[in-house]
Amino acid sequence: RRRGMENMATLAAARQLARATSSPSDREALLQETVAAATAVLGHEHKETLSLQYDLAFAMRDAGCYKEAAALFESTLETMRKVLSPSHRDTLRCTAALGLALHLQGDSELAQAMLEKLVGDAVLVLGADDADTLGFQSSLGHVLLNLGCTEKA
């Protein structure tokens, strides 16, 4: 019996195929289809759907579609805060991704403010030496350097 996109194993395989695809536009197209299928089968608030949306936003960013990526990161983040919690590791990671997408589309001051708050939250929730916290600090440093704030970075 054939398995369609409504099957979890097929969704997982489609995600893996998208991750292995070198072309950003091909990766984006495959993830668009996979997100649509996951939303139809699992619902908009399912953790797997949110994870696929996160992957799609990265594919959009990699394809140079910064505004679209930021919008998808933002809507995904809003749902993650509601479903997972504001302090969940995946929610924090999505916040960092949104901050960098905003920076790439030219909203560097907003990105700076978002990442500064994120770093403070991550230190409290995850600890100062956590790998994600350190990554968030690195992202903030990148934005600060691009803003010319070398001493703060």
BALOBA-1460 file (C-alpha; in Angstrom, 3 decimals):
// residues 153
<rec num="1" residu="r" x="0.000" y="0.000" z="0.000"/>
<rec num="2" residu="r" x="1.312" y="3.453" z="-0.903"/>
<rec num="3" residu="r" x="1.777" y="6.087" z="1.723"/>
<rec num="4" residu="g" x="0.853" y="9.675" z="0.924"/>
<rec num="5" residu="m" x="1.822" y="12.952" z="2.559"/>
<rec num="6" residu="e" x="-0.735" y="12.277" z="5.288"/>
<rec num="7" residu="n" x="1.603" y="9.630" z="6.710"/>
<rec num="8" residu="m" x="4.119" y="10.703" z="9.396"/>
<rec num="9" residu="a" x="6.883" y="8.608" z="7.833"/>
<rec num="10" residu="t" x="6.342" y="10.347" z="4.491"/>
<rec num="11" residu="l" x="6.431" y="13.768" z="6.147"/>
<rec num="12" residu="a" x="9.691" y="12.845" z="7.889"/>
<rec num="13" residu="a" x="11.183" y="11.576" z="4.635"/>
<rec num="14" residu="a" x="10.148" y="14.763" z="2.815"/>
<rec num="15" residu="r" x="11.828" y="16.843" z="5.526"/>
<rec num="16" residu="q" x="15.045" y="14.822" z="5.214"/>
<rec num="17" residu="l" x="14.960" y="15.152" z="1.433"/>
<rec num="18" residu="a" x="14.495" y="18.925" z="1.747"/>
<rec num="19" residu="r" x="17.443" y="19.188" z="4.138"/>
<rec num="20" residu="a" x="19.616" y="17.259" z="1.688"/>
<rec num="21" residu="t" x="18.584" y="19.401" z="-1.279"/>
<rec num="22" residu="s" x="21.315" y="21.879" z="-2.191"/>
<rec num="23" residu="s" x="19.146" y="24.296" z="-4.164"/>
<rec num="24" residu="p" x="17.453" y="26.826" z="-1.829"/>
<rec num="25" residu="s" x="14.504" y="27.229" z="-4.201"/>
<rec num="26" residu="d" x="14.001" y="23.449" z="-4.500"/>
<rec num="27" residu="r" x="14.291" y="23.096" z="-0.708"/>
<rec num="28" residu="e" x="11.745" y="25.869" z="-0.246"/>
<rec num="29" residu="a" x="9.296" y="24.302" z="-2.708"/>
<rec num="30" residu="l" x="9.516" y="20.870" z="-1.082"/>
<rec num="31" residu="l" x="9.080" y="22.351" z="2.385"/>
<rec num="32" residu="q" x="6.087" y="24.435" z="1.224"/>
<rec num="33" residu="e" x="4.380" y="21.206" z="0.148"/>
<rec num="34" residu="t" x="5.388" y="19.399" z="3.341"/>
<rec num="35" residu="v" x="4.165" y="22.226" z="5.592"/>
<rec num="36" residu="a" x="0.833" y="22.289" z="3.745"/>
<rec num="37" residu="a" x="0.445" y="18.530" z="4.193"/>
<rec num="38" residu="a" x="1.435" y="18.626" z="7.868"/>
<rec num="39" residu="t" x="-0.973" y="21.483" z="8.535"/>
<rec num="40" residu="a" x="-3.819" y="19.581" z="6.856"/>
<rec num="41" residu="v" x="-3.077" y="16.323" z="8.667"/>
<rec num="42" residu="l" x="-1.727" y="17.414" z="12.056"/>
<rec num="43" residu="g" x="-3.038" y="20.940" z="12.430"/>
<rec num="44" residu="h" x="-1.363" y="24.339" z="12.583"/>
<rec num="45" residu="e" x="-0.322" y="24.016" z="16.245"/>
<rec num="46" residu="h" x="1.242" y="20.542" z="16.135"/>
<rec num="47" residu="k" x="4.905" y="20.480" z="17.127"/>
<rec num="48" residu="e" x="5.897" y="18.757" z="13.854"/>
<rec num="49" residu="t" x="4.086" y="21.401" z="11.797"/>
<rec num="50" residu="l" x="5.832" y="24.155" z="13.750"/>
<rec num="51" residu="s" x="9.181" y="22.490" z="13.213"/>
<rec num="52" residu="l" x="8.538" y="22.227" z="9.478"/>
<rec num="53" residu="q" x="7.499" y="25.893" z="9.343"/>
<rec num="54" residu="y" x="10.778" y="26.765" z="11.085"/>
<rec num="55" residu="d" x="12.700" y="24.781" z="8.444"/>
<rec num="56" residu="l" x="10.734" y="26.490" z="5.681"/>
<rec num="57" residu="a" x="11.531" y="29.935" z="7.074"/>
<rec num="58" residu="f" x="15.244" y="29.023" z="7.041"/>
<rec num="59" residu="a" x="14.923" y="27.863" z="3.422"/>
<rec num="60" residu="m" x="13.266" y="31.171" z="2.544"/>
<rec num="61" residu="r" x="16.074" y="33.059" z="4.287"/>
<rec num="62" residu="d" x="18.705" y="30.983" z="2.462"/>
<rec num="63" residu="a" x="16.956" y="31.813" z="-0.826"/>
<rec num="64" residu="g" x="17.282" y="35.532" z="-0.017"/>
<rec num="65" residu="c" x="13.585" y="36.029" z="0.769"/>
<rec num="66" residu="y" x="14.289" y="37.839" z="4.042"/>
<rec num="67" residu="k" x="10.945" y="39.595" z="4.426"/>
<rec num="68" residu="e" x="8.975" y="36.384" z="3.824"/>
<rec num="69" residu="a" x="11.288" y="34.433" z="6.126"/>
<rec num="70" residu="a" x="10.892" y="37.001" z="8.903"/>
<rec num="71" residu="a" x="7.102" y="36.888" z="8.552"/>
<rec num="72" residu="l" x="7.067" y="33.091" z="8.789"/>
<rec num="73" residu="f" x="9.499" y="33.049" z="11.721"/>
<rec num="74" residu="e" x="7.261" y="35.605" z="13.442"/>
<rec num="75" residu="s" x="4.033" y="33.647" z="12.975"/>
<rec num="76" residu="t" x="5.757" y="30.397" z="13.949"/>
<rec num="77" residu="l" x="7.208" y="32.073" z="17.035"/>
<rec num="78" residu="e" x="3.788" y="33.368" z="18.062"/>
<rec num="79" residu="t" x="2.349" y="29.847" z="17.904"/>
<rec num="80" residu="m" x="5.380" y="28.324" z="19.663"/>
<rec num="81" residu="r" x="4.974" y="30.765" z="22.555"/>
<rec num="82" residu="k" x="1.347" y="29.680" z="22.887"/>
<rec num="83" residu="v" x="1.824" y="25.930" z="22.374"/>
<rec num="84" residu="l" x="5.301" y="25.202" z="23.764"/>
<rec num="85" residu="s" x="5.832" y="28.188" z="26.137"/>
<rec num="86" residu="p" x="7.912" y="31.347" z="25.862"/>
<rec num="87" residu="s" x="10.853" y="29.682" z="27.626"/>
<rec num="88" residu="h" x="10.934" y="26.442" z="25.590"/>
<rec num="89" residu="r" x="14.278" y="25.881" z="23.853"/>
<rec num="90" residu="d" x="12.647" y="25.707" z="20.400"/>
<rec num="91" residu="t" x="10.828" y="28.986" z="21.066"/>
<rec num="92" residu="l" x="14.095" y="30.639" z="22.061"/>
<rec num="93" residu="r" x="15.797" y="29.306" z="18.926"/>
<rec num="94" residu="c" x="12.978" y="30.640" z="16.766"/>
<rec num="95" residu="t" x="13.364" y="34.044" z="18.445"/>
<rec num="96" residu="a" x="17.049" y="34.073" z="17.479"/>
<rec num="97" residu="a" x="16.224" y="33.084" z="13.906"/>
<rec num="98" residu="l" x="13.654" y="35.870" z="13.687"/>
<rec num="99" residu="g" x="16.184" y="38.361" z="15.040"/>
<rec num="100" residu="l" x="18.726" y="37.410" z="12.393"/>
<rec num="101" residu="a" x="16.107" y="37.479" z="9.633"/>
<rec num="102" residu="l" x="15.106" y="40.981" z="10.725"/>
<rec num="103" residu="h" x="18.759" y="42.008" z="10.623"/>
<rec num="104" residu="l" x="19.152" y="40.589" z="7.118"/>
<rec num="105" residu="q" x="16.132" y="42.526" z="5.882"/>
<rec num="106" residu="g" x="17.568" y="45.742" z="7.321"/>
<rec num="107" residu="d" x="15.772" y="46.026" z="10.674"/>
<rec num="108" residu="s" x="19.016" y="45.826" z="12.652"/>
<rec num="109" residu="e" x="17.921" y="47.966" z="15.597"/>
<rec num="110" residu="l" x="14.849" y="45.794" z="16.138"/>
<rec num="111" residu="a" x="17.033" y="42.698" z="15.763"/>
<rec num="112" residu="q" x="19.455" y="44.081" z="18.352"/>
<rec num="113" residu="a" x="16.694" y="44.723" z="20.885"/>
<rec num="114" residu="m" x="15.162" y="41.302" z="20.289"/>
<rec num="115" residu="l" x="18.490" y="39.484" z="20.621"/>
<rec num="116" residu="e" x="19.512" y="41.440" z="23.733"/>
<rec num="117" residu="k" x="16.269" y="40.383" z="25.437"/>
<rec num="118" residu="l" x="16.725" y="36.822" z="24.187"/>
<rec num="119" residu="v" x="20.245" y="36.575" z="25.611"/>
<rec num="120" residu="g" x="18.993" y="37.781" z="29.005"/>
<rec num="121" residu="d" x="16.118" y="35.301" z="28.951"/>
<rec num="122" residu="a" x="18.368" y="32.453" z="27.825"/>
<rec num="123" residu="v" x="20.860" y="33.088" z="30.624"/>
<rec num="124" residu="l" x="18.005" y="32.797" z="33.134"/>
<rec num="125" residu="v" x="16.317" y="29.771" z="31.532"/>
<rec num="126" residu="l" x="19.194" y="27.787" z="30.042"/>
<rec num="127" residu="g" x="22.215" y="29.117" z="31.894"/>
<rec num="128" residu="a" x="25.125" y="31.287" z="30.816"/>
<rec num="129" residu="d" x="27.238" y="28.358" z="29.601"/>
<rec num="130" residu="d" x="24.518" y="26.605" z="27.578"/>
<rec num="131" residu="a" x="25.395" y="26.099" z="23.902"/>
<rec num="132" residu="d" x="22.220" y="27.843" z="22.723"/>
<rec num="133" residu="t" x="22.820" y="30.814" z="25.029"/>
<rec num="134" residu="l" x="26.331" y="31.152" z="23.636"/>
<rec num="135" residu="g" x="24.956" y="30.932" z="20.103"/>
<rec num="136" residu="f" x="22.423" y="33.668" z="20.861"/>
<rec num="137" residu="q" x="25.245" y="35.836" z="22.209"/>
<rec num="138" residu="s" x="27.188" y="35.227" z="19.009"/>
<rec num="139" residu="s" x="24.183" y="36.262" z="16.913"/>
<rec num="140" residu="l" x="23.839" y="39.440" z="18.967"/>
<rec num="141" residu="g" x="27.552" y="40.134" z="18.525"/>
<rec num="142" residu="h" x="27.174" y="39.748" z="14.752"/>
<rec num="143" residu="v" x="24.348" y="42.288" z="14.675"/>
<rec num="144" residu="l" x="26.236" y="44.698" z="16.934"/>
<rec num="145" residu="l" x="29.344" y="44.511" z="14.735"/>
<rec num="146" residu="n" x="27.270" y="45.259" z="11.651"/>
<rec num="147" residu="l" x="25.773" y="48.249" z="13.457"/>
<rec num="148" residu="g" x="29.265" y="49.511" z="14.256"/>
<rec num="149" residu="c" x="28.958" y="48.859" z="17.996"/>
<rec num="150" residu="t" x="32.347" y="47.150" z="18.238"/>
<rec num="151" residu="e" x="32.810" y="47.749" z="21.960"/>
<rec num="152" residu="k" x="29.402" y="46.284" z="22.817"/>
<rec num="153" residu="a" x="30.014" y="43.308" z="20.544"/>
